[in-house]
């Protein structure tokens, strides 16, 4: 079966997010009451797996081994069949 | 003669500078392409700076999955001296050979400048006789802000793993001396055993007077001395 995993990666709450801070400064100038900004990224991976469980495991391995650094980042996986 | 392996990944750019700087201290060097790395017979390994794999995903992240990193881990576990500078430091952290991580500079900009770092530990092959020495070295990085979670940071400090801190001209840790927002002004680390060392500055780029300084040479001289007195590595 073919799956699409959308892997969301974000810096952990206690880790500084300089990009988020820069965006906060810029959004602040629009005067919209913005008080905090955190950034992240999403990576969309299409891959083959035998079933849902295998796909879930594979996506977790991708997140853990490469896409997120557990020292500084958390990740979350959304899984769908292609 | 001391034999030093210099690892080269796609995007590494400081391997020739290390080759030249190591020749100044009489070391024999070989630049090894990352898929063909066999560290048998080498006395030390260098992971130079650059932009391995274009810094995609995170600086150093993709190099972690290279066969060279597997071999580097074996070499380090056997006690082999390993030095990572700049992108090499980022790779060592991503590979788990050193704790913590390096993220975007607090000012968001790439910084090319000279800094001063103070050496806090002489117990590594790269810092013999350098305890409390203040070294002036160039940096060139966009992701040099060292971070670690509170528990890891406490362990790093307690076990004395901080090898270098950014300091001012008097050798004092100050906010102004910190170029990139690194926690506790950390510029470089060693591992628990002391044989793996990483730092953001570039020792290979300050190895001759014509380059504006020779402090980097002191780390490479230390390596040659240390290897000379080390028991032969079992490999």
Boltz contact constraints between the chains, C-beta under 6 A:
constraints:
  - contact:
      token1: [A, 15]
      token2: [B, 147]
      max_distance: 6.0
  - contact:
      token1: [A, 18]
      token2: [B, 104]
      max_distance: 6.0
  - contact:
      token1: [A, 18]
      token2: [B, 106]
      max_distance: 6.0
  - contact:
      token1: [A, 18]
      token2: [B, 108]
      max_distance: 6.0
  - contact:
      token1: [A, 22]
      token2: [B, 108]
      max_distance: 6.0
  - contact:
      token1: [A, 69]
      token2: [B, 58]
      max_distance: 6.0
  - contact:
      token1: [A, 69]
      token2: [B, 101]
      max_distance: 6.0
  - contact:
      token1: [A, 71]
      token2: [B, 101]
      max_distance: 6.0
  - contact:
      token1: [A, 72]
      token2: [B, 101]
      max_distance: 6.0
